[in-house]
């Protein structure tokens, strides 16, 4: 659970006897995580263009210095947070079959894309990406690499079970696995998935992968 700290959370208590760290100051991880959480909330509330370091610090319950100690600008802060999404990724499902793995992946992904923060942040960042090559690169990395490791794991497991041919085109497989749900949830922003949609999508995608 993220803990919102006070504005002097990164400062040592007055009178406390602590040995000063050599080199750069030690940054508290709980404060860093509180700031990252505040970035997502601030993006959802006001968008990138109106987002400010002051607003992020206020929402995180820290001083501006705590933010600037970690990131030199709001652009670098957002790029770091977006890139971190790619590193975290999603767990590779293990349902024992290609269609089952796809169904589990789609269930988790659909739930994440329907989250209010994601549904507001992604379109806003896509708009900013059209104006900023740096944001475009970070967003592409977060969206593609975050899904690529999971898609690769699903395909590798399917290969071992003999469900797909060895050595299929991983880029095309990733497009087939990730494209349809992202299109419906983020691009056309369908408010609700039709009943049985995830089952049908998993079945159709499994057939497509087997045909590669």
C-alpha positions in Angstrom: 0.0 0.0 0.0 1.3 3.4 -0.9 1.8 5.8 2.1 1.2 9.5 1.6 4.1 11.3 3.4 4.3 14.8 4.9 6.1 17.5 3.1 9.4 16.9 5.0 9.2 13.1 4.5 12.6 13.1 2.8 14.3 15.1 5.6 15.9 13.6 8.7 14.1 14.3 12.0 15.6 17.4 13.9 18.1 16.3 16.5 18.2 12.7 15.2 21.8 11.3 15.2 22.2 9.9 11.8 25.4 9.5 9.7 25.1 11.5 6.5 25.2 9.2 3.5 28.3 9.4 1.2 27.6 11.0 -2.2 24.0 11.5 -3.1 21.2 11.6 -0.6 19.3 8.4 0.1 15.9 8.5 -1.5 13.0 6.8 0.4 11.3 4.3 -1.7 7.9 4.8 -0.1 8.1 8.5 -1.0 9.1 7.7 -4.6 6.1 5.3 -4.9 3.7 7.9 -3.4 4.9 10.4 -6.1 4.5 7.8 -8.9 0.9 7.1 -7.7 0.2 10.8 -7.6 1.4 11.2 -11.2 -1.2 8.6 -12.4 -3.9 10.4 -10.4 -2.9 13.8 -11.6 -2.8 12.7 -15.2 -6.3 11.3 -14.9 -7.6 14.4 -13.2 -6.1 17.2 -15.3 -4.2 15.7 -18.2 -0.5 16.0 -19.1 -0.8 19.6 -20.4 -2.2 21.0 -17.2 -0.2 18.7 -14.9 2.4 20.4 -12.7 5.1 19.4 -10.3 3.3 21.5 -7.6 0.1 19.5 -8.2 1.9 16.2 -8.1 3.7 17.1 -4.9 0.5 18.3 -3.2 -1.3 15.1 -4.2 1.6 12.9 -2.9 1.8 14.9 0.4 5.4 15.9 -0.2 7.4 19.0 -1.0 8.4 20.0 -4.5 12.0 19.4 -3.5 11.2 15.7 -3.0 10.0 15.5 -6.6 12.9 17.5 -8.2 15.3 15.4 -6.2 14.2 12.4 -8.3 13.2 13.9 -11.7 14.3 17.2 -13.2 11.0 18.0 -15.0 7.4 16.7 -15.4 8.3 15.3 -18.8 11.1 13.1 -17.3 8.8 12.1 -14.5 6.0 11.0 -16.8 8.5 9.2 -19.1 9.9 7.3 -16.1 6.4 6.3 -14.8 5.2 5.2 -18.3 8.4 3.2 -18.9 8.1 1.5 -15.5 4.8 0.0 -16.7 6.7 -1.9 -19.4 9.2 -3.2 -16.8 6.4 -4.5 -14.5 4.5 -6.2 -17.4 1.8 -8.8 -16.7 2.1 -12.3 -15.3 2.2 -15.0 -18.0 -1.0 -17.1 -17.6 -0.8 -20.8 -17.2 -4.2 -22.4 -17.9 -2.8 -25.5 -19.7 -4.0 -24.6 -23.2 -3.5 -21.8 -25.7 -7.1 -20.7 -25.7 -7.2 -20.9 -21.9 -4.0 -18.8 -21.6 -5.4 -16.2 -24.0 -8.7 -16.1 -22.1 -7.0 -15.4 -18.8 -4.8 -12.7 -20.4 -7.8 -11.0 -21.9 -9.7 -11.0 -18.6 -6.8 -9.3 -16.8 -6.1 -6.8 -19.6 -9.8 -5.9 -20.1 -10.1 -5.2 -16.4 -7.0 -3.0 -16.4 -8.1 -1.1 -19.5 -11.5 -0.4 -18.0 -9.9 1.1 -14.9 -10.8 4.8 -14.7 -7.2 5.9 -14.5 -6.1 3.9 -17.6 -9.2 4.9 -19.6 -8.4 8.6 -19.0 -4.6 8.5 -19.1 -4.0 6.5 -22.3 -5.9 8.6 -24.7 -4.4 11.8 -23.2 -0.8 10.4 -23.5 -1.6 9.3 -27.1 -2.5 12.9 -27.9 0.7 14.2 -26.3 2.7 11.5 -28.2 1.6 13.1 -31.5 3.4 16.3 -30.3 6.4 14.8 -28.4 8.7 12.2 -29.9 10.0 11.4 -26.4 6.6 10.6 -25.0 5.7 8.7 -28.2 8.8 6.5 -27.7 8.1 5.9 -24.0 4.5 5.1 -24.6 5.3 2.7 -27.4 7.8 0.9 -25.2 5.4 0.7 -22.3 2.5 -0.7 -24.4 4.5 -3.0 -26.7 7.1 -4.4 -24.3 4.6 -4.8 -21.5 2.6 -7.1 -23.7 5.5 -8.6 -25.7 6.9 -10.6 -22.8 3.5 -12.1 -22.0 2.6 -12.9 -25.6 6.0 -14.5 -26.1 5.5 -16.7 -23.0 2.0 -17.8 -24.2 3.4 -18.7 -27.7 6.4 -20.6 -26.2 4.1 -22.6 -24.0 1.8 -23.3 -26.9 4.8 -24.5 -29.0 5.9 -26.9 -26.2 2.4 -28.4 -26.1 2.4 -28.7 -29.9 -0.5 -26.3 -30.4 1.4 -23.9 -32.8 4.2 -24.4 -35.2 7.7 -23.7 -33.9 9.3 -20.4 -35.0 6.1 -18.5 -35.8 6.4 -14.7 -36.4 6.5 -13.2 -32.9 5.7 -9.7 -34.1 2.6 -10.9 -36.0 1.6 -13.1 -33.0 1.8 -10.0 -30.7 -0.4 -8.0 -33.1 -2.9 -10.8 -33.2 -2.9 -11.3 -29.4 -3.0 -7.6 -28.3 -4.6 -5.7 -31.2 -8.3 -6.5 -31.1 -8.9 -5.8 -27.3 -6.8 -2.7 -27.4 -8.7 -1.5 -30.4 -12.1 -2.0 -28.8 -11.2 -0.7 -25.3 -8.9 2.2 -26.0 -9.3 3.3 -29.6 -13.1 3.1 -30.1 -13.6 3.2 -26.3 -16.5 0.7 -26.2 -18.2 1.3 -22.8 -18.9 -2.4 -22.3 -17.7 -5.6 -23.9 -20.5 -7.8 -25.3 -21.4 -10.9 -23.4 -19.1 -13.8 -24.4 -16.7 -11.4 -26.3 -13.6 -12.5 -24.4 -14.4 -16.2 -24.9 -14.9 -15.6 -28.7 -11.8 -13.5 -28.9 -9.6 -16.1 -27.2 -11.0 -18.8 -29.5 -10.5 -16.8 -32.7 -7.0 -15.7 -31.7 -6.0 -19.3 -30.9 -7.2 -20.4 -34.3 -5.3 -17.5 -36.0 -2.1 -18.4 -34.1 -2.4 -22.0 -35.1 -2.8 -21.0 -38.7 0.5 -19.0 -38.8 
